[in-house]
Amino acid sequence: MLMKLELDLRLTPEEAASETCRRRHLAQALEITPERITESRIMRRTIDARRWPATINLRLQVSYDEPGSTKSTKPSVYPEVTGRPEVHIIGAGPAGLFAGLRLIELGRRPIILERGKEVKARKQDIAAIYREQRINPDSNYGFGEGGAGTYSDGKLFTRSRKRGDVRKILEVLHQHGAPAEILIDAHPHVGSNRLPAVITALRKTILAAGGEIHFETRVEDFRLHGNRITHLQTPNDLIPVAEVILATGHSAREIFRMMAAHKLRLEAKAFAMGVRIEHPQTLIDRLQYHGHERGPFLPAAAYSLATQVQGRGVYSFCMCPGGFIVPAATSDREIVVNGMSSRARDSKYANAGMVVELQLCDLPQPLHPLAGLDFQEQLERLCQKQGGGRQTAPGQRLTDFIEGRRSSSLPETSYHPGLADSRLEQWLPEMISFRLRQGLIAFNRRMPGFITDEAVLVGVESRTSSPVRIPRDPVRLQHPEIENLYPCGEGAGYAGGIISAAIDGERCAQGICPPADLFPG
Ligand SMILES: Cc1cc2nc3c(=O)[nH]c(=O)nc-3n(C[C@H](O)[C@H](O)[C@H](O)COP(=O)(O)OP(=O)(O)OC[C@H]3O[C@@H](n4cnc5c(N)ncnc54)[C@H](O)[C@@H]3O)c2cc1C
């Protein structure tokens, strides 16, 4: 008799890591011998550390008394598109790359224009940030093949499940070399060391199907005729275009300013700014694992904290257990910090953004579409001055920030360009520093020991999401004034991470090639 079913198991971390133990427990639950199990596959894995000892909850698909049939779904197929109608995509981040892949599936030929370099060459420019504290404005943590997603942390968790097929994006990433665990973990993570190979594989798929990717090709201007873009201007070329997906990310300030100069409709949107906080990982492990060592079978502990202070959200953002704080500026005249970790999450440090929500009414000139962008840029420049220039970032011990005093010394940090002591509360805008302080005090009530002399705050975490939205039709996804322009991804205000940007890329591709029955005639 055919037997294939799903079962939930609650195991110790050590048992969950062992195939033999899992089979034994499955056999017990099914009241059969382990030998009768022909195949078992983990469908979902979550950690429950609310009590000690922590447990691992597994959902398994299991077959017994029949040949295994729990294999994963079919890989996506990318047909040859040479000679098919072209679509230009500006930006090779997750949004641009997934738009390209989806266009190929739909029989269009993507031509991607990317200001930065391909991943390997980009790595040299990132190394130069550490060596010389110099930012190449076209090739850095934000710009280059794979976009901000390449040297990101590679956490693939998203709340935007309603917007598209998260599972498909994860499967495409797995098909291109991301580890199989991303398909089962509740909080999937690839890690900065594994992402570049995945991005390279995505590029190869696009090229093999007949698409094109042009690196070191920065789009500087649109040529407009009536309600259409006719050409894209790059430093060396004027490129004729039929349809354009704009996927340049939230750091492409020149694009927003160019569009404003053409008087194209843009909107300021709410965003968040603050600092990055870093603790020793062992301390976060102790706090989250009830005072215990984590041992070899539990991951570096994470946290997710949120509260309200005076009507604004204060929350942790992009937490990187076992990670590093990185210099993520896209120009030499600013400091921007962010976080990443390798797949193993094995550094001594735990860092996270600690940010305060900003609404439009908090900004000077709240009605101006670029109000948030200008505010963000000014704070990043001020931050650089406070750090003493270049990429040395201003830092303050957490206890000193809470007490409002200078740090007489700073703890060791993962931020390689180094820290300069600074009284953050004196130069961060009051609406941010006051709420941040109150928020941190509230978090310490929830996680006693969170406020410690061993933790340091580093300025500034400013690029949490785009401060600008490029409006678009909710169904056709075109800009309201330019019918062949499809604003896409995080920069346009429709995504907040790798997966949601990839989903939005797919949506824009579908917007260009809608099913015939959606818009008949
Ligand atoms: C250090 C770091 C860690 C992160 N960690 C995570 C994480 O763990 N999980 C997560 O979900 N998100 C993370 N993010 C955020 C994530 O990377 C972004 O949300 C995502 O990459 C946005 O995708 P996008 O395609 O919309 O834009 P981007 O990735 O920003 O890509 C835009 C692309 O457009 C190019 N471009 C810009 N201007 C032009 C122009 N004028 N002409 C041609 N090309 C242009 C850029 O070079 C870039 O390649 C992290 C970001 C950073 C910097």
The ligand as an SDF file (V2000), in Angstrom:
LIG
                    3D

 53 58  0  0  0  0  0  0  0  0999 V2000
   25.5680   44.8320    3.8060 C   0  0  0  0  0  0  0  0  0  0  0  0
   24.1380   44.5460    3.4460 C   0  0  0  0  0  0  0  0  0  0  0  0
   23.4910   43.4720    4.0500 C   0  0  0  0  0  0  0  0  0  0  0  0
   22.1800   43.1500    3.7010 C   0  0  0  0  0  0  0  0  0  0  0  0
   21.6220   42.0270    4.2290 N   0  0  0  0  0  0  0  0  0  0  0  0
   20.4110   41.6330    3.7910 C   0  0  0  0  0  0  0  0  0  0  0  0
   19.8570   40.4020    4.2200 C   0  0  0  0  0  0  0  0  0  0  0  0
   20.4630   39.6600    4.9870 O   0  0  0  0  0  0  0  0  0  0  0  0
   18.6250   40.0570    3.7500 N   0  0  0  0  0  0  0  0  0  0  0  0
   17.9140   40.8420    2.8830 C   0  0  0  0  0  0  0  0  0  0  0  0
   16.7970   40.4650    2.4820 O   0  0  0  0  0  0  0  0  0  0  0  0
   18.4170   42.0260    2.4700 N   0  0  0  0  0  0  0  0  0  0  0  0
   19.6460   42.4160    2.8830 C   0  0  0  0  0  0  0  0  0  0  0  0
   20.1720   43.5960    2.4300 N   0  0  0  0  0  0  0  0  0  0  0  0
   19.3290   44.4280    1.5700 C   0  0  0  0  0  0  0  0  0  0  0  0
   19.2350   43.8510    0.1530 C   0  0  0  0  0  0  0  0  0  0  0  0
   20.5110   43.6450   -0.3470 O   0  0  0  0  0  0  0  0  0  0  0  0
   18.4060   44.7730   -0.7100 C   0  0  0  0  0  0  0  0  0  0  0  0
   17.1190   44.8920   -0.1360 O   0  0  0  0  0  0  0  0  0  0  0  0
   18.2480   44.2490   -2.1290 C   0  0  0  0  0  0  0  0  0  0  0  0
   19.5070   44.0130   -2.7060 O   0  0  0  0  0  0  0  0  0  0  0  0
   17.4580   45.2320   -2.9920 C   0  0  0  0  0  0  0  0  0  0  0  0
   17.4130   44.7380   -4.2970 O   0  0  0  0  0  0  0  0  0  0  0  0
   17.2020   45.6780   -5.5710 P   0  0  0  0  0  0  0  0  0  0  0  0
   17.4860   44.8060   -6.7380 O   0  0  0  0  0  0  0  0  0  0  0  0
   15.9050   46.3570   -5.4820 O   0  0  0  0  0  0  0  0  0  0  0  0
   18.3260   46.8100   -5.4810 O   0  0  0  0  0  0  0  0  0  0  0  0
   19.8960   46.6980   -5.3390 P   0  0  0  0  0  0  0  0  0  0  0  0
   20.2980   45.3980   -4.7930 O   0  0  0  0  0  0  0  0  0  0  0  0
   20.3130   47.9270   -4.6220 O   0  0  0  0  0  0  0  0  0  0  0  0
   20.4290   46.7370   -6.8370 O   0  0  0  0  0  0  0  0  0  0  0  0
   20.4230   47.8890   -7.6300 C   0  0  0  0  0  0  0  0  0  0  0  0
   21.4540   47.7480   -8.7290 C   0  0  0  0  0  0  0  0  0  0  0  0
   21.3250   48.8510   -9.6150 O   0  0  0  0  0  0  0  0  0  0  0  0
   22.6190   49.3110   -9.9890 C   0  0  0  0  0  0  0  0  0  0  0  0
   22.5130   50.7150  -10.3760 N   0  0  0  0  0  0  0  0  0  0  0  0
   22.2740   51.7730   -9.5490 C   0  0  0  0  0  0  0  0  0  0  0  0
   22.2380   52.9080  -10.2740 N   0  0  0  0  0  0  0  0  0  0  0  0
   22.4520   52.5660  -11.5640 C   0  0  0  0  0  0  0  0  0  0  0  0
   22.5390   53.3110  -12.7680 C   0  0  0  0  0  0  0  0  0  0  0  0
   22.3800   54.6360  -12.7810 N   0  0  0  0  0  0  0  0  0  0  0  0
   22.8040   52.6430  -13.9270 N   0  0  0  0  0  0  0  0  0  0  0  0
   22.9860   51.2820  -13.9320 C   0  0  0  0  0  0  0  0  0  0  0  0
   22.9180   50.5390  -12.8070 N   0  0  0  0  0  0  0  0  0  0  0  0
   22.6370   51.1730  -11.6390 C   0  0  0  0  0  0  0  0  0  0  0  0
   23.4500   49.0870   -8.7460 C   0  0  0  0  0  0  0  0  0  0  0  0
   24.8290   49.0240   -9.0620 O   0  0  0  0  0  0  0  0  0  0  0  0
   22.8930   47.7720   -8.2240 C   0  0  0  0  0  0  0  0  0  0  0  0
   23.5910   46.6790   -8.7470 O   0  0  0  0  0  0  0  0  0  0  0  0
   21.4870   43.9510    2.7610 C   0  0  0  0  0  0  0  0  0  0  0  0
   22.1290   45.0570    2.1790 C   0  0  0  0  0  0  0  0  0  0  0  0
   23.4380   45.3490    2.5040 C   0  0  0  0  0  0  0  0  0  0  0  0
   24.1170   46.5250    1.8470 C   0  0  0  0  0  0  0  0  0  0  0  0
  1  2  1  0
  2  3  1  0
  2 52  2  0
  3  4  2  0
  4  5  1  0
  4 50  1  0
  5  6  2  0
  6  7  1  0
  6 13  1  0
  7  8  2  0
  7  9  1  0
  9 10  1  0
 10 11  2  0
 10 12  1  0
 12 13  2  0
 13 14  1  0
 14 15  1  0
 14 50  1  0
 15 16  1  0
 16 17  1  0
 16 18  1  0
 18 19  1  0
 18 20  1  0
 20 21  1  0
 20 22  1  0
 22 23  1  0
 23 24  1  0
 24 25  2  0
 24 26  1  0
 24 27  1  0
 27 28  1  0
 28 29  2  0
 28 30  1  0
 28 31  1  0
 31 32  1  0
 32 33  1  0
 33 34  1  0
 33 48  1  0
 34 35  1  0
 35 36  1  0
 35 46  1  0
 36 37  1  0
 36 45  1  0
 37 38  2  0
 38 39  1  0
 39 40  1  0
 39 45  2  0
 40 41  1  0
 40 42  2  0
 42 43  1  0
 43 44  2  0
 44 45  1  0
 46 47  1  0
 46 48  1  0
 48 49  1  0
 50 51  2  0
 51 52  1  0
 52 53  1  0
M  END
$$$$
